[in-house]
Amino acid sequence: MQDQLLDQIPSLDLADFRSGDPERKARFVQQLGEAYQNIGFVALKNHGLNDEQTKQLYADVQAFFQLPDAAKQRYENPELAGQRGYISKGKEHAKGRNTGDLKEFYHVGQEVETEDPIKKEYPANIWPEEVPSFKESTFRAYRTLESAGQDVLRAIALYLHLPENYFDDKVKHGNSILRPIHYFPIEDPDAVPADAVRAAEHGDINLITLLMGASADGLQVKRRDDKWIPITALPDQIVVNVGDMLQRLTNGVLKSTIHRVVNPAREKMNTSRYSIPFFMHPRSEMSLAALEHCVTPDNPKKEADITAGEFLNERLIELGLKKK
């Protein structure tokens, strides 16, 4: 398929894939695959989270981030390299940059309730005492988005001419992260570094990202012609994009598109912005070696073989969350 220079991302309905109707399912698979070959992003409805659950989730997230910094920092553990709990303002920066992003965030990770040996790889989640319902609302969102992500990966597998369940065992108890983000108000824009932005341009590390609608504009993606276009989704949609792991696995057939969150107009810098991405990771032992049929004379192998765990470790160091 030739690249199309889209001015907006395609909108898809996950109910088509889940319908049991072979024609609707096949159409979803084709449209998803074409979007991921082209721009790397789609807007997706019928993902499983209802309005009431979403409102409660955002209320809990906002309640936590409105706590004093000293209270929030009680839930920050630098030894975890940002994998659980609170990560304070400016700690993370994009790959290749030193200036920290203008954000703070919280990480909720995988809970393994069986005797799967991978349980030993995951630290325990950290829950804020000041917001008692935070645990229930964030983890309900975690499981709902994890389920939606599994179906998106099944559609991707079919598009890649793999068995539909190709990714199932690779993401079962995967190292996925739900990240509520607060792009905090800047009362004095002149007091921050001139090159500081809410989130500098980057590609996501993981297989796919499922992003719940942000509370303000700002998300942009970079087209093939280097033009930045705004990404917006309707209130009932989430945005789902390809991450670097999936791009690596498919030898660049599916695109991990560079994106960013730009600062608002100067007069709006003193306002908050919230977003809640779910970063879908596989188990650490999954090989990201390029799929054989994605390596062709016209598309030679681009990257050395590596596991998901090794790749994640490299990127956490590059992002400033982990020391070498």
Residue pairs with C-beta under 8 A, 6 or more apart in sequence:
1 34
1 37
1 38
3 38
3 224
4 38
4 39
5 223
5 224
5 225
5 227
6 38
6 39
6 223
6 229
7 229
8 229
8 232
9 35
9 39
9 41
9 42
9 43
9 221
9 231
9 239
10 31
10 35
10 39
10 42
10 43
11 42
11 43
11 44
11 45
11 234
11 237
12 28
12 31
12 32
12 35
12 42
12 43
12 44
12 45
13 28
13 44
13 45
13 46
14 28
14 44
14 45
14 46
14 47
14 148
14 151
14 152
15 45
15 46
16 24
16 25
16 27
16 28
17 24
17 25
17 28
17 29
17 151
17 154
17 155
18 46
18 151
19 25
28 155
29 155
29 158
29 159
30 159
32 42
32 152
32 155
32 156
32 159
33 155
33 156
33 159
33 160
33 254
35 41
35 42
36 42
36 156
36 159
36 242
36 254
36 255
37 253
37 254
37 255
38 255
39 221
39 223
39 255
39 257
40 221
40 241
40 242
40 254
40 255
40 256
40 257
41 221
41 231
41 239
41 240
41 241
41 242
41 257
41 259
42 239
42 240
42 241
43 233
43 234
43 237
43 238
43 239
43 240
44 148
44 152
44 210
44 237
44 238
44 239
44 240
45 234
45 236
45 237
47 144
47 145
47 148
47 210
47 237
47 238
48 144
48 145
48 147
48 148
49 57
49 141
49 144
49 145
49 212
49 238
53 137
53 140
53 141
53 144
54 212
56 133
56 137
57 137
57 138
57 140
57 141
57 212
57 276
58 215
58 274
58 276
59 137
60 131
60 133
60 134
60 137
60 138
61 106
61 134
61 138
61 180
61 182
61 274
61 276
62 182
62 272
62 274
63 130
63 131
63 134
64 72
64 106
64 128
64 130
64 131
64 134
64 180
65 72
65 104
65 180
65 182
65 184
65 272
65 274
67 128
67 130
69 88
69 89
71 130
72 86
72 88
72 104
72 128
73 86
73 88
75 85
75 86
75 106
75 126
75 128
76 85
76 86
76 87
76 88
77 84
77 85
77 126
80 123
81 316
81 321
81 322
82 91
82 92
82 107
82 316
82 321
82 322
83 107
83 109
83 123
83 177
84 107
84 108
84 109
84 123
84 124
84 125
84 126
85 106
85 107
85 125
85 126
86 104
86 105
86 106
86 126
86 128
87 104
87 105
87 106
87 107
87 321
88 104
89 100
89 102
89 103
89 104
89 184
90 100
90 101
90 102
91 100
91 104
91 320
91 321
92 100
92 101
92 103
92 105
92 319
92 320
92 321
93 99
93 100
93 101
93 200
93 319
93 320
94 101
94 199
94 200
94 201
94 202
94 319
95 202
95 315
95 318
95 319
96 318
97 200
99 193
99 195
99 196
99 200
100 196
100 320
101 196
101 197
101 198
101 199
101 200
102 183
102 184
102 186
102 192
102 196
102 197
102 198
102 263
103 181
103 182
103 183
103 184
103 198
103 199
103 261
104 181
104 182
104 184
105 179
105 180
105 181
105 182
106 138
106 179
106 180
107 177
107 178
107 179
108 125
108 138
108 139
108 142
108 177
108 178
108 179
108 180
109 122
109 123
109 125
109 175
109 176
109 177
109 178
110 122
110 173
110 174
110 175
110 176
111 125
111 139
112 118
112 119
112 122
112 173
114 173
116 172
116 173
118 173
118 283
118 284
119 173
121 175
121 284
122 175
125 135
125 139
127 134
127 135
128 134
138 178
138 180
139 178
141 178
141 212
141 276
141 278
142 176
142 178
142 278
145 178
145 210
145 212
145 238
145 278
145 280
146 176
146 278
146 280
148 210
148 238
149 171
149 176
149 207
149 208
149 210
149 240
149 278
149 280
150 167
150 168
150 171
152 208
152 210
152 240
153 167
153 171
153 207
153 208
153 280
154 164
154 165
154 167
154 168
156 167
156 208
156 246
156 254
157 163
157 164
157 165
157 166
157 167
158 164
160 166
160 250
160 253
160 291
160 293
160 294
161 293
162 291
167 207
167 282
170 282
170 283
170 286
171 207
171 280
171 281
171 282
171 283
172 283
173 283
174 280
174 281
174 282
174 283
175 281
175 282
175 283
175 284
175 308
175 309
175 312
176 206
176 278
176 279
176 280
176 281
177 278
177 279
177 281
178 276
178 277
178 278
178 279
179 276
179 277
179 278
179 279
180 274
180 276
181 274
181 275
181 276
181 277
182 272
182 273
182 274
183 198
183 199
183 218
183 261
183 272
183 273
183 274
183 275
184 272
185 269
185 270
185 271
185 272
186 192
186 269
186 270
187 269
187 270
189 266
189 269
197 260
197 261
197 262
197 263
198 218
198 261
198 262
198 263
198 273
199 260
199 261
200 260
201 222
201 258
201 259
201 260
202 258
202 259
202 260
203 243
203 244
203 247
203 256
203 257
203 258
203 259
204 241
204 243
204 244
204 256
204 277
204 279
205 243
205 244
205 245
205 279
205 281
205 311
205 312
205 315
206 243
206 244
206 245
206 246
206 279
206 280
206 281
207 243
207 245
207 246
207 249
207 280
207 281
207 282
208 240
208 241
208 242
208 243
208 246
208 280
209 239
209 240
209 241
209 243
209 277
209 278
209 279
209 280
210 238
210 239
210 240
210 277
210 278
210 280
211 219
211 238
211 239
211 240
211 241
211 275
211 276
211 277
211 278
212 238
212 275
212 276
212 277
212 278
213 233
213 234
213 235
213 237
213 238
213 239
213 275
214 273
214 274
214 275
215 272
215 273
215 274
215 275
216 264
216 271
216 272
216 273
217 230
217 232
217 264
218 261
218 262
218 263
218 264
218 273
219 230
219 231
219 232
219 239
219 259
219 260
219 261
219 275
220 228
220 229
220 230
220 231
220 259
220 260
220 261
220 262
221 228
221 229
221 231
221 241
221 257
221 258
221 259
222 228
222 257
222 258
222 259
222 260
223 229
228 260
231 239
231 259
233 239
241 256
241 257
241 259
242 254
242 255
242 256
242 257
243 256
243 279
243 280
244 256
244 311
244 315
245 281
245 282
245 288
245 308
245 311
246 254
246 256
247 254
247 255
247 256
248 288
248 290
248 302
248 303
248 306
248 311
249 288
249 289
249 290
249 291
249 294
250 290
250 291
250 294
251 290
251 291
251 294
251 295
251 299
251 301
251 302
251 303
252 294
252 299
252 302
253 294
253 299
261 273
261 275
263 269
264 271
264 273
281 308
281 312
282 308
283 308
284 307
284 308
284 309
284 312
285 307
285 308
285 309
286 307
286 308
287 305
287 306
287 307
287 308
288 303
288 305
288 306
288 307
288 308
288 311
289 305
289 306
290 301
290 302
290 303
295 301
313 322
316 322
317 323
317 324
